[in-house]
Amino acid sequence: MADATTLDRLAALIASRRSAHSDTSYTRQLLDAGIDRCAKKFGEEAVETVIAAVASDPGALKAEAADTLYHLLVLLECRGVALADVLDVLESRMGTSGVAEKAARSRSTP
């Protein structure tokens, strides 16, 4: 595996927040609230990222994209899905046409 990246470090920090005190950790509050809350926050941040992109505000887009990545990592942690597993899926798709990859996925799902 590659050297630790910012996302790897953030994912590890989020995982460590499971044992933090909820009075001092927003991440712990989200994890304690459960999958519905984590998914909702991710969705809200994704929408805000789209709005910032359409508004052509690079600073806002960067900030909202960072928020979206954070909330995606919280959502993954809430479900017990490792970032490394998601990156493995991405790696397996490298070098494959997006059109071909989507077609293969649609054939394999009932």
CORJOJO-V292341 format. One record per backbone hydrogen bond with DSSP energy under -1.0 kcal/mol. CO is the residue of the C=O (numbers start at 1). NH is the residue of the N-H. E is the energy in kcal/mol with one decimal. If there is no record, write none. Layout:
CO&NH&E  CO&NH&E
This chain:
5&9&-2.7  6&10&-2.6  7&11&-2.8  8&12&-2.2  9&13&-2.3  10&14&-2.7  11&15&-2.3  12&16&-2.1  13&17&-1.2  15&18&-1.3  16&19&-1.4  17&20&-1.4  21&24&-1.5  25&29&-1.9  26&30&-2.4  27&31&-2.7  28&32&-2.8  29&33&-1.6  34&38&-2.3  35&39&-2.9  36&40&-2.3  37&41&-2.5  38&42&-2.1  39&43&-2.5  40&44&-2.5  41&45&-2.4  42&46&-2.4  43&47&-2.3  44&48&-2.3  45&49&-2.0  46&50&-2.0  47&51&-2.5  48&52&-2.2  49&53&-2.1  50&54&-2.5  51&55&-2.0  52&57&-1.6  53&56&-1.2  57&61&-2.8  58&62&-2.4  59&63&-2.2  60&64&-2.9  61&65&-2.6  62&66&-2.1  63&67&-2.1  64&68&-2.5  65&69&-2.5  66&70&-2.4  67&71&-2.6  68&72&-2.3  69&73&-2.4  70&74&-2.2  71&75&-2.3  72&76&-2.6  73&77&-2.4  74&78&-2.7  75&79&-1.7  76&81&-2.9  82&86&-1.4  83&87&-2.8  84&88&-2.1  85&89&-1.6  86&90&-2.2  87&91&-2.9  88&92&-2.3  93&96&-2.0  97&101&-2.9  98&102&-2.3  99&103&-2.0  100&104&-2.3  101&105&-2.1  102&106&-2.2  103&107&-1.6  104&108&-1.4
